[in-house]
Amino acid sequence: MVRTLITIPEEDKQWLKNYSRSHHVSMAQIIRMAINEFKKRKKNDKNDFHKALEATFGMWKDKNIDSVEYVRQLRSEWDRDGDKLK
């Protein structure tokens, strides 16, 4: 393992201290656990994004719609204020 120095707000340090005491775990271990959880979530975010891309890729390929006209049609459903449906 490598040692590193971080700067955190005083209230976060106090929370870590209280949590570590009440759960009988070192503050360093809590930080390592938090980093591992963050890494898992980021990996899942990336995987979810790629799954969504794969699931939707080419879904409009068989549509015979002019994209500019399609956008105009969508925009025509709104009034001039841009905040209310007709």
WOTABEL-V281560 format. One record per helix or strand of 3 or more residues. SS is the DSSP state (2 for helix, 1 for strand). FROM is the first residue (numbers start at 0). LEN is the number of residues. If there is no record, write none. Layout:
# WOTABEL-V281560
ss:SS from:FROM len:LEN
ss:SS from:FROM len:LEN
This chain:
# WOTABEL-V281560
ss:2 from:9 len:14
ss:2 from:26 len:30
ss:2 from:66 len:10
